[in-house]
Amino acid sequence: MPPARFLTPADPLMAVRALRLAPFLDHGDPLADRAVEAIALRAPDRRGSAELIDRALSPGGWKDAAVPAELRVLVETARHLPAWLDEAAAQRGGDIVTRTGVVGGVVLGLKSLVSGYASPGGNKPLVFSGRLKEQATSRLNETSRFVQATCAPGTLAPDGAGWRITLKVRLMHAQVRRLILASGRWDAATWGSPINQHDMAATALLFSQVFVDGVRQLGAQVTAEEAEDVLHLWRWSAHLIGVDPELQVDGERAAQRLSDLIVATQAKPDDDSRALTSALLHSGETNTRPEVRKAPSDVGYAICRFLLGDELADQLGVPRSRFELAVPLAMRAVQVAERVRRTLPSGDASALDRGRRYWQRVVDFGFHDASSEFQLPHALGGSVGGQSPIA
């Protein structure tokens, strides 16, 4: 029997596919789960586990005898490049995401992340942190660094910065899963496994298909061929982060079909969905830097509602805004910039350069004097720097 959170779609054909999807709600990530158990035995303290993981992820470090066998297996597996991988296509996909610049940043925060909170079952691992408001800024900052590292040229290859960060996030997910299950407070009959394959696949879609849809909504031009490259990049990321091969998608049609199926099998947003959304929209008020602390923007509300649609926005408690007319103006500005990009011979290169500088500013601003180490949490609600699973 699937967990209670799983809904069977009314459409008969979709219902058949849903029955094939249902078991993934009970599946975690065995390779990573075994690795964090071994890390806990070898290095139970925060500093020791961080040093052990850094050693395993350094060039050749996974062969070190001091690294537990379970962690060596995970790293060795991640060093294998799948036969389907087209590295040139993935790099093009990273450039396309990067060149969206501020438009991409807005979509990431106001569509991709917020859409992820809509799932009542999928949001529960974040809720278990118990510090929704305090962690909202950290989640946004870490997610920005994750996206930047994923999209940088060549960094998803073994030993690259994106490769290391993705594996650290994978281990963070496994550690959160381990802590939640050890707490004795997780209702598996209702929610399935914490951070399960169903939810991991949904998160991969937030960064790929949902992201592409969002930047197009705001007027950015992403051709069908470019979208295929973006989806290919995030399939590689999904492969590294432990998404089951059956749930890795390559191409817009497959991504949209899986996204529709996932949405059809989950309940409507709950109070936790609304609390997470509110925490994200108000994250500027809890910024640790007083000089940049600010209240949420009515323009931000308007853009968020436009990207989500009124029905989902209402379910998530996104306030209505007096500035709804600002959205068409913003779209017009994006469309003009896109025409200039496509017209000028150096348009793509200039947009890419601006995008790289934008994402670097976002990361530098977010972490300020702190570092983005993606260390394993060692307690629920008391993890390093308020860290919690990406998205």
Rosetta blueprint (number, residue, H / E / L):
1 M L
2 P L
3 P L
4 A L
5 R L
6 F E
7 L L
8 T L
9 P L
10 A L
11 D L
12 P H
13 L H
14 M H
15 A H
16 V H
17 R H
18 A H
19 L H
20 R H
21 L H
22 A H
23 P H
24 F H
25 L H
26 D H
27 H L
28 G L
29 D L
30 P H
31 L H
32 A H
33 D H
34 R H
35 A H
36 V H
37 E H
38 A H
39 I H
40 A H
41 L H
42 R H
43 A L
44 P L
45 D L
46 R H
47 R H
48 G H
49 S H
50 A H
51 E H
52 L H
53 I H
54 D H
55 R H
56 A H
57 L H
58 S L
59 P L
60 G L
61 G H
62 W H
63 K H
64 D L
65 A L
66 A L
67 V L
68 P L
69 A H
70 E H
71 L H
72 R H
73 V H
74 L H
75 V H
76 E H
77 T H
78 A H
79 R L
80 H L
81 L L
82 P L
83 A L
84 W L
85 L L
86 D L
87 E H
88 A H
89 A H
90 A H
91 Q H
92 R H
93 G H
94 G H
95 D H
96 I H
97 V H
98 T H
99 R H
100 T L
101 G H
102 V H
103 V H
104 G H
105 G H
106 V H
107 V H
108 L H
109 G H
110 L H
111 K H
112 S H
113 L H
114 V H
115 S H
116 G H
117 Y H
118 A L
119 S L
120 P L
121 G L
122 G L
123 N L
124 K H
125 P H
126 L H
127 V H
128 F L
129 S L
130 G L
131 R L
132 L H
133 K H
134 E H
135 Q H
136 A H
137 T H
138 S H
139 R H
140 L H
141 N H
142 E H
143 T H
144 S H
145 R H
146 F H
147 V H
148 Q H
149 A H
150 T H
151 C H
152 A L
153 P L
154 G L
155 T L
156 L L
157 A L
158 P L
159 D L
160 G L
161 A H
162 G H
163 W H
164 R H
165 I H
166 T H
167 L H
168 K H
169 V H
170 R H
171 L H
172 M H
173 H H
174 A H
175 Q H
176 V H
177 R H
178 R H
179 L H
180 I H
181 L H
182 A H
183 S H
184 G L
185 R L
186 W L
187 D L
188 A H
189 A H
190 T H
191 W H
192 G L
193 S L
194 P L
195 I L
196 N L
197 Q H
198 H H
199 D H
200 M H
201 A H
202 A H
203 T H
204 A H
205 L H
206 L H
207 F H
208 S L
209 Q H
210 V H
211 F H
212 V H
213 D H
214 G H
215 V H
216 R H
217 Q H
218 L L
219 G L
220 A L
221 Q L
222 V L
223 T L
224 A H
225 E H
226 E H
227 A H
228 E H
229 D H
230 V H
231 L H
232 H H
233 L H
234 W H
235 R H
236 W H
237 S H
238 A H
239 H H
240 L H
241 I H
242 G L
243 V L
244 D L
245 P H
246 E H
247 L H
248 Q L
249 V L
250 D L
251 G L
252 E H
253 R H
254 A H
255 A H
256 Q H
257 R H
258 L H
259 S H
260 D H
261 L H
262 I H
263 V H
264 A H
265 T L
266 Q E
267 A L
268 K L
269 P L
270 D L
271 D H
272 D H
273 S H
274 R H
275 A H
276 L H
277 T H
278 S H
279 A H
280 L H
281 L H
282 H L
283 S H
284 G H
285 E H
286 T H
287 N L
288 T L
289 R L
290 P H
291 E H
292 V H
293 R L
294 K L
295 A L
296 P L
297 S L
298 D H
299 V H
300 G H
301 Y H
302 A H
303 I H
304 C H
305 R H
306 F H
307 L H
308 L H
309 G L
310 D H
311 E H
312 L H
313 A H
314 D H
315 Q H
316 L L
317 G L
318 V L
319 P L
320 R L
321 S L
322 R L
323 F L
324 E L
325 L L
326 A H
327 V H
328 P H
329 L H
330 A H
331 M H
332 R H
333 A H
334 V H
335 Q H
336 V H
337 A H
338 E H
339 R H
340 V H
341 R H
342 R H
343 T H
344 L L
345 P L
346 S L
347 G H
348 D H
349 A H
350 S H
351 A H
352 L H
353 D H
354 R H
355 G H
356 R H
357 R H
358 Y H
359 W H
360 Q H
361 R H
362 V H
363 V H
364 D H
365 F H
366 G H
367 F H
368 H L
369 D L
370 A L
371 S L
372 S L
373 E L
374 F L
375 Q L
376 L L
377 P L
378 H L
379 A L
380 L L
381 G L
382 G L
383 S L
384 V H
385 G H
386 G H
387 Q L
388 S L
389 P L
390 I L
391 A L
